[in-house]
Amino acid sequence: MRRTRSVCFVLGLVVPLVLVVHAVAQPASPAVGSQATYRWTSSVSQPVTVLVQQRDAGGRVTWSAVEERASPPPIFMTYAVVRGDAKSYTLQIVTHEQPDGPPLSVTQVTVDRASGKALRSVISRPKGLIDTPESGLRPMREAGVPQGTREQISVPAGTFAALRGAVQGAQVWVSDQVPVLGLVKGVWPSGTLELVRSAPTGATDLLASK
């Protein structure tokens, strides 16, 4: 009997798992137009449905579904500063299945420059913008990594001189040369976030017409 397996993943957005890092120094003020794309690789397995094809000696095909556990595929997230004035800036978070793929979700958080607190957080839905709970994500700087150790770290975007330290339960590598978040790499119990590419300009406001 021949068996053929087909795995069906249900893509779960893992953004809430990584939006828990706060800078502990003076709030950073990233430049409008800056952007950085990261790859999130989950270390947490999830239930998946596996379709098993069976063919008997007479050539008759039957299918059965079984449940197994497997890690979801990586997801990509682009963080960008798309608007700003003297008092606040808007941090845009876009998720993709591939770095240049169409958006899966678009979230924008308006952040007070002085305090680092969120003034508003919205996510785009088919019926328009929906208010969402405040996100804990904030840009980090080397000065905000307590008792950090200077070292070289390699990620898909290249090799960086960064400060390694523990921040809010995560192991992070932070460099002031990385726009927007300042984050080169972060390791959480639930997965790893690595810088894929970044640019000081060129970010597009995807909710400008909403």
C-alpha positions as CSV (number, residue, x, y, z in Angstrom):
1,M,0.0,0.0,0.0
2,R,1.4,3.4,-1.0
3,R,1.0,6.4,1.3
4,T,1.3,10.0,0.2
5,R,1.4,12.8,2.8
6,S,0.3,16.4,2.4
7,V,0.8,18.8,5.3
8,C,-1.6,21.8,5.7
9,F,-0.4,24.7,7.9
10,V,-2.7,27.3,9.3
11,L,-0.7,30.4,9.3
12,G,-0.8,32.0,12.7
13,L,0.6,35.6,13.0
14,V,3.1,35.6,15.8
15,V,3.6,39.3,16.0
16,P,2.2,39.5,19.6
17,L,5.0,37.1,20.7
18,V,7.7,39.6,19.8
19,L,6.1,43.0,20.5
20,V,7.2,42.9,24.2
21,V,10.5,44.7,24.1
22,H,10.8,48.2,25.7
23,A,13.9,50.3,25.6
24,V,14.9,51.1,29.2
25,A,16.8,54.3,28.4
26,Q,15.5,57.7,27.0
27,P,12.9,56.9,24.3
28,A,14.5,56.8,20.8
29,S,13.2,59.0,18.0
30,P,13.6,57.1,14.7
31,A,13.7,59.0,11.4
32,V,10.6,59.2,9.2
33,G,11.0,57.0,6.1
34,S,13.4,54.5,7.8
35,Q,12.5,50.8,7.6
36,A,13.7,47.4,8.6
37,T,12.6,43.9,7.6
38,Y,12.9,40.9,9.9
39,R,12.4,37.1,9.7
40,W,10.6,35.5,12.6
41,T,11.3,31.8,13.1
42,S,9.1,30.1,15.6
43,S,10.4,27.5,18.0
44,V,6.9,26.5,19.1
45,S,5.2,23.6,17.3
46,Q,1.5,23.8,16.4
47,P,-1.1,21.2,15.4
48,V,-1.2,20.6,11.7
49,T,-3.5,18.4,9.6
50,V,-1.7,15.8,7.5
51,L,-3.6,14.3,4.6
52,V,-2.5,10.7,4.0
53,Q,-3.2,9.0,0.6
54,Q,-3.5,5.3,0.5
55,R,-3.6,3.1,-2.6
56,D,-4.6,-0.6,-2.2
57,A,-3.5,-3.5,-4.4
58,G,-6.5,-2.9,-6.7
59,G,-5.5,0.8,-7.3
60,R,-8.3,2.2,-5.2
61,V,-7.3,5.5,-3.5
62,T,-8.5,6.5,-0.1
63,W,-7.6,9.6,2.0
64,S,-7.4,10.0,5.7
65,A,-6.6,13.0,7.9
66,V,-4.3,12.8,10.9
67,E,-3.1,15.5,13.3
68,E,0.6,16.0,14.0
69,R,2.7,18.8,15.5
70,A,5.2,20.9,13.4
71,S,6.8,24.3,13.5
72,P,5.1,26.9,11.3
73,P,7.0,28.4,8.3
74,P,8.9,31.6,8.9
75,I,7.1,34.9,8.7
76,F,8.5,38.3,7.7
77,M,7.8,41.6,9.4
78,T,8.7,45.1,8.1
79,Y,8.8,47.9,10.7
80,A,8.8,51.5,9.3
81,V,8.4,55.0,10.5
82,V,5.9,56.5,8.1
83,R,4.8,59.8,9.7
84,G,6.0,62.1,12.4
85,D,6.1,65.5,13.8
86,A,7.8,67.2,16.8
87,K,5.6,65.4,19.3
88,S,4.9,61.9,17.9
89,Y,5.7,59.4,15.1
90,T,3.8,56.5,13.5
91,L,5.4,53.1,13.6
92,Q,4.0,50.8,10.9
93,I,4.2,47.0,11.2
94,V,3.6,44.9,8.1
95,T,3.6,41.1,8.1
96,H,4.4,39.0,4.9
97,E,4.8,35.4,4.0
98,Q,7.9,36.5,1.9
99,P,10.0,39.7,2.3
100,D,8.5,41.2,-0.9
101,G,5.1,39.4,-0.7
102,P,1.7,41.1,-0.3
103,P,0.8,42.3,3.2
104,L,-0.9,39.9,5.5
105,S,-1.7,42.6,8.0
106,V,-0.8,46.3,8.5
107,T,-0.7,47.8,12.0
108,Q,0.2,51.4,12.8
109,V,1.1,52.6,16.3
110,T,1.3,56.4,17.0
111,V,4.0,56.9,19.7
112,D,4.7,59.9,21.9
113,R,8.3,61.0,21.3
114,A,8.8,62.2,24.9
115,S,7.5,59.3,26.8
116,G,7.6,56.4,24.3
117,K,3.9,55.6,25.1
118,A,1.4,54.6,22.4
119,L,-1.2,57.3,21.7
120,R,-3.2,55.0,19.3
121,S,-2.9,51.6,17.7
122,V,-4.9,50.6,14.6
123,I,-4.9,47.6,12.3
124,S,-6.3,47.6,8.7
125,R,-9.3,45.3,8.1
126,P,-11.6,45.0,5.1
127,K,-14.2,47.3,6.7
128,G,-11.6,49.9,7.6
129,L,-9.3,50.8,10.5
130,I,-9.9,49.1,13.8
131,D,-8.5,50.3,17.1
132,T,-6.3,47.7,18.8
133,P,-4.8,47.4,22.3
134,E,-1.5,49.3,22.9
135,S,1.6,47.5,21.6
136,G,4.7,47.2,23.8
137,L,7.0,47.5,20.9
138,R,9.5,50.5,21.0
139,P,12.8,51.2,19.2
140,M,15.8,50.3,21.2
141,R,19.3,51.8,21.4
142,E,22.6,50.5,22.7
143,A,22.3,52.7,25.8
144,G,19.1,50.9,26.7
145,V,20.8,47.5,27.0
146,P,21.9,47.0,30.6
147,Q,25.3,45.4,31.2
148,G,25.6,44.7,27.5
149,T,28.6,42.9,25.9
150,R,30.0,44.2,22.6
151,E,30.3,41.4,20.0
152,Q,30.0,40.6,16.3
153,I,26.7,39.0,15.2
154,S,25.8,37.6,11.8
155,V,22.2,37.7,10.4
156,P,20.7,37.5,6.9
157,A,21.3,41.3,6.5
158,G,25.1,40.9,7.2
159,T,27.5,41.1,10.1
160,F,27.1,43.8,12.7
161,A,29.0,45.1,15.8
162,A,26.2,45.0,18.4
163,L,25.6,45.1,22.1
164,R,24.3,41.8,23.5
165,G,22.1,41.8,26.6
166,A,18.9,40.6,28.2
167,V,15.9,42.8,27.9
168,Q,12.4,41.8,29.2
169,G,13.1,38.1,29.0
170,A,14.7,38.1,25.6
171,Q,18.4,37.9,24.5
172,V,18.9,40.8,22.1
173,W,21.7,42.2,19.9
174,V,21.3,45.9,19.5
175,S,23.1,48.3,17.1
176,D,22.6,52.0,16.7
177,Q,23.4,51.5,13.0
178,V,20.1,49.7,12.4
179,P,17.2,52.0,11.6
180,V,13.8,52.0,13.3
181,L,14.1,49.3,16.0
182,G,17.9,49.2,16.4
183,L,17.5,45.4,16.8
184,V,19.9,43.1,14.9
185,K,18.6,39.8,16.5
186,G,16.4,38.8,19.3
187,V,15.9,35.3,20.8
188,W,12.7,34.6,22.8
189,P,11.6,31.2,24.3
190,S,9.0,31.2,21.5
191,G,11.4,31.9,18.6
192,T,14.0,34.1,16.9
193,L,13.8,37.5,15.1
194,E,16.6,38.3,12.7
195,L,17.3,41.4,10.5
196,V,16.9,40.7,6.8
197,R,17.4,44.2,5.4
198,S,17.1,47.8,6.3
199,A,17.2,51.3,4.8
200,P,17.2,54.8,6.2
201,T,14.6,56.0,3.7
202,G,11.9,54.8,1.3
203,A,9.2,53.6,3.7
204,T,5.6,53.8,2.3
205,D,2.6,54.6,4.4
206,L,0.2,51.8,3.5
207,L,-2.7,53.4,5.4
208,A,-2.4,56.9,4.1
209,S,-5.6,56.7,2.2
210,K,-7.7,54.8,4.8
